[in-house]
Amino acid sequence: MKTTKDTTTAGNGGGDVRLTGISKTYGSFTAVHPLDLTVPQGSFFALLGASGCGKTTTLRMIAGLEEPTAGTVHLGDQDVTALPPYKRPVNTVFQSYALFPHLDIFENVAFGLRRRGIRSVKKQVEEMLELVQLGEQARKKPHQLSGGQQQRVAVARALINHPRVLLLDEPLGALDLKLRRQMQLELKRIQTEVGITFVHVTHDQEEAMTMADTVAVMNAGRVEQLGPPTELYENPRTTFVANFLGTSNFIEAEVDTRSGGEIVLKAGGGKLVLPEARNSAPTTTGGKVLVGVRPEKISLTHADDAGGIPDGRNRITGRIADSSFIGVSTQFVVDSPVCTDFEVYVQNIDRDARLVPGAEVVLHWNPAHTFGLDAAQSLLAGTVNSAGVETVEEEVA
Amino acid sequence: MATATEAPPLAPAPEKEPPRRRGRWTPYWLLLPGLLWLVVFFALPVIYQASTSVQTGSLEEGYKVTWHFATYWDALSEYWPQFVRSVLYAASATVLCLLLGYPLAYLIAFRAGRWRNLIMILVIAPFFTSFLIRTLAWKTILADSGPVVDVLNTLHVLDVTAWLGWTAGDRVLATPLAVVCGLTYNFLPFMILPLYTSLERIDPRLHEAANDLYAKPSTTFRRVTFPLSMPGVVSGTLLTFIPASGDYINSDLLGSTETRMAGNVIQSQFLRILDYPTAAALSFILMAAILVMVTLYIRKSGTEDLV
């Protein structure tokens, strides 16, 4: 009875997850600050952040494994805030899979069906095991399977219940790199196939960007920015997002003039142009703005050839401090008056032999790739060093 | 595999031999003290007792091995009620220990939080006092005019237990109930500790996973927690049942002649009547009976599958 109800409501588009003002505090520590979030039905949604940023707590509140201090959780139109986990039409793939060691693979997968009083589970379980390509392993115990196989059992065990939402808590964390890549594609394929809403928690920015339609970047219990991966990458709104997703260069600049959707800024002796649409900082004349640009957007020209650079490009000068050849590209660190340690990635198409440490160069890029951030924040937020601190926090928790 | 096949050409076999040979006997040397201990204090006494059990003679004329197996039959036919009683009392005490110990072990493992160590100390604390003293204390607790018996009498509980044959009249002391109480009390820690160990090893995420998969807390316990704690249940019941069925102190101090167990008979045959062959034969019968029961039990509970 209950299953039929669940599946029909899922079919009626009841799979939106709506978090309203949800928060979680442990004593004086706030794990999740009041948060509003809507995950649309059928989407692949990723919560991305360093360890201890509150992403897992958020996920557990959706699952019902953690009680929110304030706020509500809605699945479609149903308020599930007060429901215990076993009454929520939501299933979880746990970080270390949490397969039942005393049951074989078949019984692990059948567990949810049996608990809901479904008698003939054989056909469903076999189909599900086929979907995750584990038909042969049905009578083995979990410890007899490899990590990747266990991971697929965990997915099968959750999916067989046709939950309205599938929650994935760092499901690929325990796998090695190659297998992780393979499972990313596998999960994406399964999600497209079954069309269930996936909420995926991860600390791996690449994983989030490859798999998810929408990514919410979390930091210290708050959502810093939410959007499709390309938007987060191309137009970050905080230094945390800019640093956590890839690498960014920042130049402190001062607003000079504004006209026609463009802001002209003064940095060092030169001028930089920033599209107004890509700016998230307050722009009063004379105000400070952090100008950001990704390393791969920048072209590097030897100072002798500076005359050949087209007009209308943002340019700064500097001296190459370091270069490392990594095959497809060469990574340069450029020392410039407006920013030390300016990173530039140059594709190895035509290598200029003069670009060696010590050479005077001009860095230039299309102004459309510039983004502007509020200068009142740490340049280092979200970099490797600050992420390291958060790892320690996780171990304490 | 790859390294194993590639290794010989790099390092010639003869050079690799000596270190392996030197280490070959180390495990056996390390085993030696334990083995010696077992031989001197277990194997030899068992052999000696086995020979005693088939001897005939008397204290004055000395005993000779005459392969008199009839001693076994005589002992069994005379003392079978005490054996039955031993098994019954030990089984009752084991069941009571399980019923009392499981909730406590569960509490310590999952709910005690920072009280965990304190409760563990309370469980182990009785071991700091001698077994004998603790059993004597129960004599006071269950004394005829003591508060426990008074309350039980007022509530007419003793009428029910007397009807069941567990107690006699309006007293608890010198009845089967008192012996089982003593056994339960004395062997409870042997039940709690293995239960706690196996419960504590269960990953709490398995509970969450079961909850997430539509199992109510009671179903989670039945389908996940209890099956996973089976190794603890089996070792706990064995650690309780085996010593309890050979125990004689509890029956001696808390019981009467009506509650004599196999242990009491063996003790009196050895130390009072000085009929060594019968005493030895009784010991072997008890040992064999326990061995058979334990083997059947382990087979049935199928714990080898769980570890």
HADDOCK unambig.tbl for C-alpha pairs under 7 A between the chains (distance, minus, plus):
assign (segid A and resid 65 and name CA) (segid B and resid 208 and name CA) 6.97 0.50 0.50
assign (segid A and resid 85 and name CA) (segid B and resid 211 and name CA) 5.81 0.50 0.50
assign (segid A and resid 85 and name CA) (segid B and resid 212 and name CA) 5.21 0.50 0.50
assign (segid A and resid 86 and name CA) (segid B and resid 211 and name CA) 4.97 0.50 0.50
assign (segid A and resid 86 and name CA) (segid B and resid 212 and name CA) 5.23 0.50 0.50
assign (segid A and resid 86 and name CA) (segid B and resid 213 and name CA) 6.16 0.50 0.50
assign (segid A and resid 86 and name CA) (segid B and resid 214 and name CA) 3.87 0.50 0.50
assign (segid A and resid 86 and name CA) (segid B and resid 215 and name CA) 5.75 0.50 0.50
assign (segid A and resid 86 and name CA) (segid B and resid 216 and name CA) 6.21 0.50 0.50
assign (segid A and resid 87 and name CA) (segid B and resid 214 and name CA) 6.32 0.50 0.50
assign (segid A and resid 91 and name CA) (segid B and resid 212 and name CA) 5.91 0.50 0.50
assign (segid A and resid 91 and name CA) (segid B and resid 213 and name CA) 6.71 0.50 0.50
assign (segid A and resid 92 and name CA) (segid B and resid 212 and name CA) 6.75 0.50 0.50
assign (segid A and resid 98 and name CA) (segid B and resid 205 and name CA) 5.96 0.50 0.50
assign (segid A and resid 98 and name CA) (segid B and resid 206 and name CA) 5.35 0.50 0.50
assign (segid A and resid 98 and name CA) (segid B and resid 209 and name CA) 6.46 0.50 0.50
assign (segid A and resid 100 and name CA) (segid B and resid 206 and name CA) 6.61 0.50 0.50
assign (segid A and resid 102 and name CA) (segid B and resid 228 and name CA) 6.71 0.50 0.50
assign (segid A and resid 102 and name CA) (segid B and resid 306 and name CA) 6.31 0.50 0.50
assign (segid A and resid 111 and name CA) (segid B and resid 213 and name CA) 6.91 0.50 0.50
assign (segid A and resid 112 and name CA) (segid B and resid 213 and name CA) 4.64 0.50 0.50
assign (segid A and resid 112 and name CA) (segid B and resid 214 and name CA) 5.95 0.50 0.50
assign (segid A and resid 115 and name CA) (segid B and resid 214 and name CA) 5.85 0.50 0.50
assign (segid A and resid 115 and name CA) (segid B and resid 215 and name CA) 5.79 0.50 0.50
assign (segid A and resid 116 and name CA) (segid B and resid 214 and name CA) 6.72 0.50 0.50
